[in-house]
């Protein structure tokens, strides 16, 4: 019994140290770890973390419009698709444009996340799972504002808020109430805040959770 208790205590201590190490990792600003190069018809992601390279050929007549990189994340925007990679990636990830959809005018990028707004969807990338994720924007839904921090991003529409975390895959949403109006959105290292006429909504990146604080009535 004593041996079992000691083993359990050791396991708990190891878990706490692992959680603390993960928190320090995501709290630390990253130096530039991924360089994106366009060499002729080839894309090259040069990984400073592993010392490796990730290559991919462009399609025939495909044109690169611009590239972005920061921390461990890099993106390439062409006239046909959005491409993303991160350090330790095994391959480039792609999101092809839908019919009638143009290339995003800009991609907002943090140390471990990236966010692109298309006509009909929000496309996000998290550098931990190395996956592109998306959420459809409805035909009558209007995007109000966006914000990107090192490890989190937020999209605010007139109907809901979408949170993106570098530590959890996918978009995580919270609906807005009838009559609730937008005031401001801000993204920090591991959380983002949305202030409306009724509430302060906090998106926490580590657990991809939403918190609500009611505003005082004047």
LOKOL-980754 format. One line per field, with one value per atom (N, C-alpha, C): y, x, z; chain. Coordinates in nm, 4 decimals. Atoms other than C-alpha are relative to their C-alpha. Layout:
BEGIN
Y (Y_...)
X (X_...)
Z (Z_...)
unit (A_...)
This chain:
BEGIN
Y (-0.1210_0.0000_0.1262_-0.1143_0.2383_0.0243_-0.0125_0.1665_0.0617_-0.0542_0.2431_0.1486_-0.1415_0.5748_0.0824_-0.0700_0.6727_0.0111_-0.0017_0.5801_0.1039_-0.0974_0.7875_0.1418_-0.1327_1.0844_0.0399_-0.0283_1.0583_0.0343_-0.0263_1.0462_0.1383_-0.1318_1.3567_0.1111_-0.0998_1.5474_0.0126_-0.0025_1.4495_0.0727_-0.0662_1.5657_0.1503_-0.1427_1.9004_0.0661_-0.0548_1.9534_0.0080_-0.0007_1.8621_0.1148_-0.1108_2.1094_0.1342_-0.1247_2.3800_0.0253_-0.0146_2.3133_0.0415_-0.0373_2.3324_0.1448_-0.1396_2.6601_0.0947_-0.0852_2.8064_0.0046_0.0048_2.6932_0.0959_-0.0822_2.8709_0.1441_-0.1370_3.1783_0.0736_-0.0624_3.2416_0.0488_-0.0439_3.4606_-0.0790_0.0798_3.2685_0.0885_-0.0579_3.3729_-0.0531_0.0532_3.3284_-0.1394_0.1386_2.9504_-0.0613_0.0558_2.8992_0.1078_-0.0920_3.0735_-0.0595_0.0429_3.0527_0.0631_-0.0463_3.0792_-0.0525_0.0418_3.0686_-0.0023_0.0178_2.9296_-0.0579_0.0451_2.9125_-0.0495_0.0596_2.6746_-0.0815_0.0804_2.5353_0.0867_-0.0625_2.6381_-0.0741_0.0605_2.5795_0.0605_-0.0421_2.5957_-0.0502_0.0345_2.6034_0.0054_0.0196_2.4752_0.0161_-0.0212_2.6204_-0.0906_0.0820_2.3988_-0.1398_0.1369_2.0631_-0.0059_0.0008_2.1668_-0.0609_0.0610_2.0204_0.1006_-0.0816_2.1528_-0.0719_0.0546_2.1048_0.0623_-0.0502_2.1360_-0.0396_0.0284_2.1519_0.0770_-0.0651_2.2291_0.0682_-0.0682_2.4831_-0.0708_0.0561_2.3750_0.0833_-0.0698_2.4719_0.1322_-0.1355_2.8467_0.0571_-0.0532_2.8913_0.1144_-0.1173_3.2321_0.0226_-0.0373_3.3173_0.1497_-0.1394_3.6406_0.0616_-0.0475_3.6771_-0.1133_0.0960_3.4862_0.0740_-0.0537_3.5385_-0.1067_0.0937_3.3800_0.0738_-0.0530_3.4358_-0.1170_0.1078_3.2165_-0.1339_0.1353_2.8557_-0.0227_0.0143_2.9237_0.0772_-0.0685_3.0111_-0.0279_0.0170_3.0653_0.0537_-0.0457_3.1063_0.0168_-0.0269_3.2658_0.0063_-0.0003_3.1863_0.0419_-0.0351_3.2635_-0.1171_0.1176_2.9137_-0.0543_0.0646_2.8197_0.0713_-0.0422_2.9016_-0.1211_0.1081_2.6887_0.0396_-0.0291_2.6615_-0.1148_0.0995_2.4821_0.0553_-0.0392_2.4882_-0.0805_0.0811_2.3641_-0.1405_0.1421_1.9842_-0.0505_0.0464_1.9664_-0.1106_0.1052_1.6541_0.0341_-0.0390_1.8275_0.1380_-0.1243_2.1554_-0.0322_0.0128_2.1952_0.1031_-0.0913_2.3555_0.0151_-0.0292_2.5200_0.0652_-0.0525_2.5644_0.0961_-0.0962_2.8572_-0.0634_0.0481_2.7784_0.0859_-0.0740_2.8922_0.1395_-0.1388_3.2704_0.0576_-0.0442_3.2965_0.0478_-0.0550_3.5176_-0.0292_0.0150_3.4959_0.1021_-0.0972_3.6606_0.1169_-0.1184_4.0154_0.0003_0.0052_3.9462_-0.1253_0.1087_3.6606_0.0523_-0.0409_3.7520_-0.1202_0.1110_3.5459_0.0307_-0.0093_3.4832_-0.1007_0.0944_3.2668_-0.1420_0.1389_2.9476_-0.0121_0.0020_3.0435_0.0934_-0.0901_3.2022_0.0025_-0.0177_3.3351_0.0732_-0.0626_3.4131_0.0068_-0.0170_3.5508_-0.0042_0.0118_3.4367_0.0560_-0.0537_3.5489_-0.0821_0.0866_3.2481_-0.0794_0.0810_3.1132_0.0660_-0.0328_3.1706_-0.1235_0.1104_2.9541_0.0262_-0.0146_2.8990_-0.1108_0.0988_2.7158_0.0027_0.0043_2.5964_-0.0802_0.0565_2.5153_-0.1224_0.1194_2.2334_-0.1251_0.1161_1.9936_0.0060_-0.0210_2.1399_-0.0169_0.0170_2.1420_0.1343_-0.1100_2.3957_-0.0369_0.0218_2.4314_0.1153_-0.1068_2.6343_0.0016_-0.0176_2.7695_0.0843_-0.0693_2.8748_0.1273_-0.1252_3.2344_0.0017_0.0073_3.2405_0.1124_-0.1009_3.4357_0.1335_-0.1247_3.6930_0.0383_-0.0248_3.6851_0.0992_-0.1054_3.9860_-0.0081_-0.0014_3.9742_0.1428_-0.1316_4.2636_0.0342_-0.0271_4.2290_-0.1317_0.1158_3.9865_0.0471_-0.0297_3.9683_-0.1267_0.1142_3.7418_0.0319_-0.0086_3.6900_-0.1097_0.1035_3.4586_-0.1409_0.1370_3.1483_-0.0118_0.0015_3.2463_0.0987_-0.0947_3.4180_0.0025_-0.0109_3.5418_0.0681_-0.0606_3.6196_0.0383_-0.0463_3.8272_0.0353_-0.0357_3.8394_0.0644_-0.0581_3.9981_-0.1057_0.1080_3.6563_-0.0780_0.0882_3.4850_0.0426_-0.0167_3.4801_-0.1371_0.1241_3.2125_0.0127_0.0019_3.1275_-0.1087_0.0954_2.9527_-0.0087_0.0208_2.8006_-0.0806_0.0775_2.6776_-0.1339_0.1206_2.4071_-0.0952_0.0834_2.2712_0.0202_-0.0115_2.1952_0.0478_-0.0422_2.3677_0.1393_-0.1247_2.6800_-0.0333_0.0184_2.7135_0.1257_-0.1176_2.9418_0.0211_-0.0384_3.1271_0.0939_-0.0862_3.2855_0.1350_-0.1300_3.6521_0.0070_-0.0114_3.7524_0.1011_-0.0977_3.9442_0.1371_-0.1351_4.3135_0.0255_-0.0165_4.2536_0.0584_-0.0680_4.4901_-0.0066_0.0119_4.4777_0.1299_-0.1149_4.7080_-0.0127_0.0138_4.5701_-0.1459_0.1326_4.2578_0.0175_-0.0078_4.2054_-0.1396_0.1301_3.9055_0.0175_0.0009_3.8372_-0.1332_0.1210_3.5469_-0.1253_0.1240_3.2758_0.0217_-0.0244_3.4452_0.1189_-0.1131_3.6847_0.0448_-0.0541_3.9127_0.0735_-0.0696_4.0371_0.0755_-0.0791_4.3223_0.0410_-0.0389_4.3745_0.0982_-0.0902_4.5986_-0.0657_0.0710_4.3285_-0.0806_0.0953_4.1068_0.0229_0.0189_4.0542_-0.1496_0.1408_3.7216_-0.0260_0.0330_3.5616_-0.1396_0.1291_3.2837_-0.0397_0.0498_3.0773_-0.1050_0.0890_2.9119_-0.1379_0.1332_2.6265_-0.1039_0.0951_2.4657_0.0243_-0.0395_2.6336_0.0190_-0.0218_2.7489_0.1477_-0.1355_3.0556_0.0303_-0.0494_3.2567_0.1248_-0.1160_3.5180_0.0834_-0.0950_3.8268_0.1021_-0.0970_4.0331_0.1401_-0.1366_4.4057_0.0655_-0.0675_4.6293_0.0895_-0.0866_4.8123_0.1421_-0.1397_5.1884_0.0590)
X (0.0831_0.0000_0.0867_-0.0896_0.2815_0.0698_-0.0664_0.4587_-0.0948_0.0986_0.1379_-0.0207_0.0179_0.0950_0.1199_-0.1191_0.4527_0.0023_0.0051_0.4092_-0.0997_0.1016_0.0910_0.0511_-0.0539_0.2622_0.1052_-0.1036_0.5566_-0.0626_0.0677_0.3200_-0.0641_0.0625_0.1332_0.1045_-0.1068_0.4584_0.0509_-0.0463_0.5740_-0.0998_0.1036_0.2395_0.0025_-0.0056_0.2658_0.1190_-0.1175_0.6183_-0.0219_0.0272_0.5010_-0.0928_0.0923_0.2108_0.0718_-0.0747_0.4454_0.0921_-0.0884_0.6900_-0.0779_0.0838_0.4091_-0.0433_0.0409_0.2888_0.1143_-0.1161_0.6410_0.0250_-0.0223_0.6713_-0.0938_0.0972_0.3527_-0.0014_-0.0082_0.4213_0.1182_-0.1222_0.7595_-0.0177_0.0006_0.7743_0.1038_-0.0891_0.9319_0.0889_-0.0854_1.2299_-0.0472_0.0366_1.1855_0.0588_-0.0440_1.2019_-0.0282_0.0362_1.0531_0.0122_-0.0147_1.1608_-0.0684_0.0669_0.9479_0.0705_-0.0664_1.1265_-0.0755_0.0545_0.9891_0.1164_-0.1152_1.2571_-0.0491_0.0550_1.1377_-0.1419_0.1326_0.8394_-0.0127_0.0001_0.9151_-0.0124_0.0105_0.8092_0.0922_-0.0919_1.0604_-0.0239_0.0081_0.9980_0.1257_-0.1276_1.3339_-0.0179_0.0319_1.3025_0.1249_-0.1146_1.5476_-0.0045_0.0143_1.4098_0.0574_-0.0457_1.4847_0.1184_-0.1051_1.7345_-0.0433_0.0506_1.5090_-0.0590_0.0643_1.3353_-0.1242_0.1255_0.9850_-0.0245_0.0096_0.9567_-0.1334_0.1234_0.6532_0.0027_0.0021_0.6163_-0.1341_0.1216_0.3651_-0.0617_0.0675_0.1052_0.0304_-0.0264_0.1319_-0.0771_0.0547_0.0696_-0.0506_0.0402_0.0032_0.0942_-0.0791_0.1195_-0.0019_-0.0093_0.2429_-0.0295_0.0368_0.0787_0.0817_-0.0850_0.2602_0.0233_-0.0301_0.4118_0.0055_-0.0120_0.4075_0.0629_-0.0529_0.6038_0.0284_-0.0304_0.6425_0.0108_-0.0143_0.7639_0.0193_-0.0106_0.7015_-0.0945_0.1049_0.4357_0.0361_-0.0177_0.4577_-0.1168_0.1095_0.1914_0.0412_-0.0182_0.1905_-0.1389_0.1283_-0.1023_0.0244_-0.0106_-0.1347_-0.1344_0.1262_-0.4028_-0.0991_0.0866_-0.5505_-0.0297_0.0137_-0.5022_0.0823_-0.0768_-0.3764_0.0781_-0.0870_-0.0806_0.0623_-0.0571_0.0511_0.0882_-0.0903_0.3312_0.0517_-0.0601_0.4978_0.1264_-0.1160_0.8169_-0.0480_0.0302_0.8175_-0.1179_0.1070_0.5492_0.0510_-0.0348_0.5465_-0.0369_0.0428_0.3783_-0.0643_0.0762_0.2278_-0.1487_0.1450_-0.1430_-0.0606_0.0585_-0.3744_-0.1501_0.1436_-0.7156_-0.0224_0.0258_-0.8293_-0.1184_0.1083_-1.0493_-0.1227_0.1256_-1.4125_-0.0403_0.0499_-1.6040_-0.0432_0.0339_-1.6301_0.0756_-0.0754_-1.3842_0.1378_-0.1310_-1.0766_0.1010_-0.1050_-0.7449_-0.0207_0.0145_-0.7479_0.0945_-0.0834_-0.6186_0.1155_-0.1034_-0.4196_-0.0174_0.0031_-0.3325_0.0639_-0.0538_-0.2904_0.0726_-0.0832_-0.0184_0.0618_-0.0670_0.1147_0.1126_-0.1108_0.3923_-0.0404_0.0423_0.1845_-0.1383_0.1309_-0.1432_-0.0003_0.0219_-0.2583_-0.1490_0.1424_-0.5972_-0.0185_0.0339_-0.7321_-0.1514_0.1434_-1.0781_-0.0312_0.0473_-1.2381_-0.1431_0.1350_-1.5706_-0.1042_0.1018_-1.7596_0.0472_-0.0512_-1.5387_0.1207_-0.1233_-1.2724_0.0889_-0.0952_-0.9622_0.1115_-0.1037_-0.7252_0.1026_-0.1082_-0.3974_0.0622_-0.0710_-0.2479_0.1274_-0.1318_0.1192_0.0307_-0.0256_0.0839_-0.0484_0.0513_-0.1410_0.0366_-0.0396_-0.0214_-0.1190_0.1209_-0.3814_-0.0634_0.0885_-0.5891_-0.1418_0.1391_-0.9406_-0.0830_0.0835_-1.2363_-0.1378_0.1376_-1.5749_-0.0723_0.0752_-1.8364_-0.0640_0.0692_-1.9581_-0.1286_0.1301_-2.3297_-0.0228_0.0238_-2.4700_-0.0488_0.0475_-2.6323_0.0799_-0.0850_-2.3579_0.1104_-0.0975_-2.1264_0.1172_-0.1194_-1.7677_0.0228_-0.0160_-1.7153_0.1466_-0.1407_-1.3502_0.0729_-0.0844_-1.0607_0.1179_-0.1207_-0.7601_0.0841_-0.0912_-0.4530_0.1121_-0.1125_-0.2032_0.0994_-0.0993_0.0973_-0.0580_0.0517_-0.1111_-0.1506_0.1460_-0.4767_-0.0430_0.0604_-0.7012_-0.1500_0.1445_-1.0602_-0.0612_0.0819_-1.3183_-0.1325_0.1275_-1.6221_-0.0920_0.1024_-1.9347_-0.1167_0.1177_-2.2728_-0.0875_0.0777_-2.3945_0.0755_-0.0771_-2.1065_0.1454_-0.1450_-1.7418_0.0641_-0.0725_-1.4974_0.1398_-0.1338_-1.1856_0.0845_-0.0955_-0.8791_0.1189_-0.1089_-0.6099_0.1117_-0.1142_-0.2598_0.0106_-0.0109_-0.3120_-0.1182_0.1175_-0.6507_-0.0442_0.0371_-0.7614_-0.1427_0.1347_-1.0613_-0.0347_0.0579_-1.2707_-0.0981_0.0900_-1.4630_-0.0850_0.0850_-1.7643_-0.0915_0.0999_-1.9969_-0.0973_0.0968_-2.3228_-0.0143_0.0349_-2.4025_-0.1516_0.1416_-2.7369_-0.0689_0.0789_-3.0157_0.0206_-0.0211_-2.9391_0.1381_-0.1347_-2.5794_0.0890_-0.0802_-2.3441_0.1483_-0.1452_-1.9695_0.0623_-0.0773_-1.7325_0.1470_-0.1421_-1.3776_0.0425_-0.0610_-1.1630_0.1504_-0.1445_-0.8032_0.0547_-0.0646_-0.5692_0.1334_-0.1255_-0.2864_0.0706_-0.0786_-0.0399_-0.0864_0.0759_-0.2806_-0.1487_0.1433_-0.6194_-0.0373_0.0539_-0.8394_-0.1285_0.1183_-1.1132_-0.0887_0.1023_-1.4325_-0.0901_0.0928_-1.6224_-0.1177_0.1235_-1.9837_-0.0756_0.0834_-2.2608_-0.0512_0.0560_-2.3586_0.1024_-0.0894_-2.0580_0.1452_-0.1392_-1.6863_0.0191_-0.0199_-1.6116_0.1497_-0.1420_-1.2708_0.0190_-0.0344_-1.1378_0.1379_-0.1255_-0.8658_0.0588_-0.0612_-0.6278_0.0361_-0.0432_-0.4860_-0.1107_0.1108_-0.8273_-0.1054_0.0986_-1.0117_-0.1369_0.1236_-1.2764_-0.0380_0.0543_-1.4969_-0.0441_0.0480_-1.5608_-0.0836_0.0878_-1.8304_0.0006_0.0094_-1.8209_-0.1076_0.1065_-2.1377_0.0477_-0.0392_-2.0827_-0.0977_0.0904_-2.2221_-0.0974_0.1036_-2.5423_0.0208_-0.0209_-2.4918_-0.1264)
Z (0.0000_0.0000_0.0000_-0.0072_0.0951_-0.1326_0.1304_-0.2330_-0.1028_0.0946_-0.4265_0.0214_-0.0296_-0.2470_-0.0468_0.0461_-0.3197_-0.1523_0.1468_-0.6860_-0.0493_0.0375_-0.7045_0.0224_-0.0296_-0.5372_-0.1026_0.0997_-0.7770_-0.1345_0.1271_-1.0737_-0.0002_-0.0093_-0.9518_-0.0102_0.0076_-0.9025_-0.1434_0.1388_-1.2525_-0.0891_0.0791_-1.3968_0.0218_-0.0306_-1.2182_-0.0683_0.0673_-1.3505_-0.1504_0.1440_-1.7021_-0.0365_0.0249_-1.6803_0.0109_-0.0178_-1.5518_-0.1185_0.1159_-1.8346_-0.1236_0.1147_-2.0909_0.0095_-0.0180_-1.9401_-0.0327_0.0312_-1.9571_-0.1495_0.1446_-2.3182_-0.0722_0.0708_-2.4242_0.0516_-0.0485_-2.2095_-0.0603_0.0497_-2.3715_-0.1430_0.1406_-2.6836_-0.0787_0.0830_-2.9678_-0.0871_0.1031_-3.1722_-0.1349_0.1320_-3.5494_-0.0193_0.0114_-3.5913_-0.1366_0.1306_-3.9377_-0.1065_0.1127_-4.2567_-0.1222_0.1230_-4.5719_-0.1188_0.1215_-4.9065_-0.1224_0.1295_-5.2612_-0.0975_0.0877_-5.4916_-0.1319_0.1274_-5.8492_0.0184_-0.0129_-5.8483_0.1285_-0.1220_-5.5039_0.1243_-0.1310_-5.1539_0.0955_-0.0951_-4.8775_0.1378_-0.1397_-4.5013_0.0691_-0.0626_-4.3232_0.1510_-0.1410_-3.9655_0.0860_-0.0883_-3.7122_0.1221_-0.1199_-3.4350_-0.0204_0.0257_-3.5973_-0.0948_0.1004_-3.8621_-0.1318_0.1224_-4.1312_-0.0964_0.1030_-4.4412_-0.0496_0.0517_-4.5799_-0.1370_0.1367_-4.9578_-0.0633_0.0735_-5.1881_-0.1312_0.1299_-5.5582_-0.0224_0.0413_-5.6814_-0.1191_0.1158_-5.9322_-0.1246_0.1259_-6.2959_-0.0035_0.0118_-6.3422_0.1326_-0.1308_-5.9682_0.0386_-0.0353_-5.8443_0.1512_-0.1414_-5.4943_0.0123_-0.0218_-5.3764_0.1133_-0.1098_-5.0430_0.0987_-0.1055_-4.7514_0.1338_-0.1346_-4.3745_0.0891_-0.0987_-4.0908_0.1297_-0.1332_-3.7179_0.0961_-0.0968_-3.4350_-0.0686_0.0571_-3.5340_-0.1169_0.1015_-3.8025_-0.1263_0.1272_-4.1715_-0.0926_0.0956_-4.4391_-0.1356_0.1374_-4.8156_-0.0602_0.0654_-5.0004_-0.1501_0.1453_-5.3694_-0.0597_0.0654_-5.6257_-0.0008_-0.0011_-5.5655_0.1401_-0.1295_-5.1994_0.1065_-0.1153_-4.8534_0.0500_-0.0450_-4.7385_0.1331_-0.1319_-4.3826_0.0462_-0.0582_-4.2006_0.1319_-0.1269_-3.8609_0.0221_-0.0341_-3.7044_0.0352_-0.0219_-3.6845_-0.0850_0.0896_-3.9578_-0.0913_0.0937_-4.1719_-0.1428_0.1339_-4.4667_0.0067_0.0108_-4.5864_0.0074_-0.0035_-4.5070_-0.0951_0.0980_-4.7629_0.0187_0.0082_-4.7873_-0.1360_0.1345_-5.1462_0.0031_0.0056_-5.2355_-0.0644_0.0554_-5.3001_-0.1201_0.1156_-5.6063_0.0425_-0.0303_-5.6020_0.1182_-0.1170_-5.3112_-0.0441_0.0356_-5.3482_0.1098_-0.1006_-5.1687_0.1113_-0.1090_-4.8243_-0.0192_0.0163_-4.8333_0.0987_-0.1026_-4.5169_0.0832_-0.0972_-4.2823_0.1277_-0.1292_-3.9165_0.0612_-0.0437_-3.7545_0.1358_-0.1288_-3.4045_0.0060_-0.0120_-3.2677_-0.0368_0.0207_-3.2899_-0.0642_0.0650_-3.4626_-0.1196_0.1131_-3.7873_-0.0295_0.0278_-3.8972_-0.1314_0.1284_-4.2448_-0.0120_0.0198_-4.3195_-0.1495_0.1376_-4.6446_-0.0074_0.0172_-4.7888_0.0738_-0.0582_-4.6533_0.1219_-0.1110_-4.3708_0.0654_-0.0707_-4.1118_-0.0050_0.0072_-4.1592_0.0999_-0.1015_-3.8689_-0.0096_-0.0032_-3.8203_0.1373_-0.1274_-3.4945_-0.0161_0.0215_-3.4795_0.0825_-0.0791_-3.2284_-0.0717_0.0738_-3.4211_-0.1473_0.1406_-3.7558_-0.0941_0.0815_-3.8842_-0.0339_0.0362_-4.0743_0.0408_-0.0412_-3.9305_-0.0540_0.0529_-4.0489_0.0636_-0.0454_-3.9477_-0.1039_0.1049_-4.2020_0.0540_-0.0301_-4.1945_-0.0802_0.0656_-4.2722_-0.0998_0.1041_-4.5713_0.0545_-0.0603_-4.3399_0.1243_-0.1170_-4.0777_-0.0373_0.0296_-4.0585_0.0981_-0.0848_-3.9303_0.0488_-0.0610_-3.6885_0.0223_-0.0280_-3.5837_0.0267_-0.0310_-3.5291_0.0844_-0.0765_-3.2981_0.0087_-0.0063_-3.2909_0.0978_-0.0921_-3.0075_-0.0307_0.0258_-2.9814_-0.0097_-0.0069_-2.8980_-0.0148_0.0136_-2.9435_-0.1071_0.0940_-3.1962_0.0255_-0.0166_-3.1945_-0.1215_0.1053_-3.4617_0.0637_-0.0537_-3.3660_-0.1160_0.0976_-3.5804_0.0735_-0.0648_-3.5158_0.0665_-0.0604_-3.3935_0.1064_-0.0873_-3.2080_0.0026_-0.0047_-3.1108_-0.0146_0.0247_-3.2271_0.0583_-0.0565_-3.0291_-0.0643_0.0558_-3.1752_0.0944_-0.0938_-2.9534_-0.0641_0.0477_-3.0310_0.0719_-0.0806_-2.7680_-0.0162_0.0238_-2.8780_-0.1449_0.1409_-3.2338_-0.0190_0.0367_-3.3895_0.0488_-0.0493_-3.3373_0.1118_-0.1132_-3.0105_0.0113_0.0127_-3.0199_0.1195_-0.0985_-2.7859_-0.0708_0.0692_-2.9105_0.0695_-0.0558_-2.8629_0.0191_-0.0327_-2.7167_-0.0912_0.0756_-2.8890_0.0634_-0.0503_-2.8551_0.0574_-0.0521_-2.7432_-0.1098_0.1011_-2.9264_0.0341_-0.0120_-2.9828_0.0499_-0.0454_-2.7952_-0.0399_0.0305_-2.8282_0.0108_-0.0098_-2.8745_0.0063_-0.0179_-2.7623_0.0219_-0.0164_-2.7842_0.0706_-0.0745_-2.5397_-0.0257_0.0258_-2.5077_-0.0015_-0.0131_-2.3908_0.0235_-0.0104_-2.3718_-0.0876_0.0753_-2.5652_0.0677_-0.0667_-2.4343_-0.1001_0.0786_-2.5949_0.0963_-0.0806_-2.4338_-0.0868_0.0682_-2.5386_0.0880_-0.0783_-2.4146_0.1277_-0.1149_-2.1639_0.0800_-0.0657_-2.0837_-0.0392_0.0362_-2.0746_-0.0182_0.0311_-2.2457_-0.0154_-0.0003_-2.1902_-0.0581_0.0582_-2.4115_0.0497_-0.0557_-2.2389_-0.0943_0.0983_-2.4833_0.0505_-0.0440_-2.2698_0.0039_-0.0040_-2.2173_-0.1056_0.1013_-2.5075_0.0633_-0.0752_-2.2577_-0.0019_-0.0078_-2.2350_0.1423_-0.1292_-1.9174_-0.0244_0.0142_-1.8718_0.1263_-0.1113_-1.6499_-0.0366_0.0260_-1.6302_0.0351_-0.0251_-1.6557_0.0959_-0.0930_-1.3807_-0.0739_0.0596_-1.4631_0.0484_-0.0390_-1.4694_0.0602)
unit (A_A_A_A_A_A_A_A_A_A_A_A_A_A_A_A_A_A_A_A_A_A_A_A_A_A_A_A_A_A_A_A_A_A_A_A_A_A_A_A_A_A_A_A_A_A_A_A_A_A_A_A_A_A_A_A_A_A_A_A_A_A_A_A_A_A_A_A_A_A_A_A_A_A_A_A_A_A_A_A_A_A_A_A_A_A_A_A_A_A_A_A_A_A_A_A_A_A_A_A_A_A_A_A_A_A_A_A_A_A_A_A_A_A_A_A_A_A_A_A_A_A_A_A_A_A_A_A_A_A_A_A_A_A_A_A_A_A_A_A_A_A_A_A_A_A_A_A_A_A_A_A_A_A_A_A_A_A_A_A_A_A_A_A_A_A_A_A_A_A_A_A_A_A_A_A_A_A_A_A_A_A_A_A_A_A_A_A_A_A_A_A_A_A_A_A_A_A_A_A_A_A_A_A_A_A_A_A_A_A_A_A_A_A_A_A_A_A_A_A_A_A_A_A_A_A_A_A_A_A_A_A_A_A_A_A_A_A_A_A_A_A_A_A_A_A_A_A_A_A_A_A_A_A_A_A_A_A_A_A_A_A_A_A_A_A_A_A_A_A_A_A_A_A_A_A_A_A_A_A_A_A_A_A_A_A_A_A_A_A_A_A_A_A_A_A_A_A_A_A_A_A_A_A_A_A_A_A_A_A_A_A_A_A_A_A_A_A_A_A_A_A_A_A_A_A_A_A_A_A_A_A_A_A_A_A_A_A_A_A_A_A_A_A_A_A_A_A_A_A_A_A_A_A_A_A_A_A_A_A_A_A_A_A_A_A_A_A_A_A_A_A_A_A_A_A_A_A_A_A_A_A_A_A_A_A_A_A_A_A_A_A_A_A_A_A_A_A_A_A_A_A_A_A_A_A_A_A_A_A_A_A_A_A_A_A_A_A_A_A_A_A_A_A_A_A_A_A_A_A_A_A_A_A_A_A_A_A_A_A_A_A_A_A_A_A_A_A_A_A_A_A_A_A_A_A_A_A_A_A_A_A_A_A_A_A_A_A_A_A_A_A_A_A_A_A_A_A_A_A_A_A_A_A_A_A_A_A_A_A_A_A_A_A_A_A_A_A_A_A_A_A_A_A_A_A_A_A_A_A_A_A_A_A_A_A_A_A_A_A_A_A_A_A_A_A_A_A_A_A_A_A_A_A_A_A_A_A_A_A_A_A_A_A_A_A_A_A_A_A_A_A_A_A_A_A_A_A_A_A_A_A_A_A_A_A_A_A_A_A_A_A_A_A_A_A_A_A_A_A_A_A_A_A_A_A_A_A_A_A_A_A_A_A_A_A_A_A_A_A_A_A_A_A_A_A_A_A_A_A_A_A_A_A_A_A_A_A_A_A_A_A_A_A_A_A_A_A_A_A_A_A_A_A_A_A_A_A_A_A_A_A_A_A_A_A_A_A_A_A_A_A_A_A)
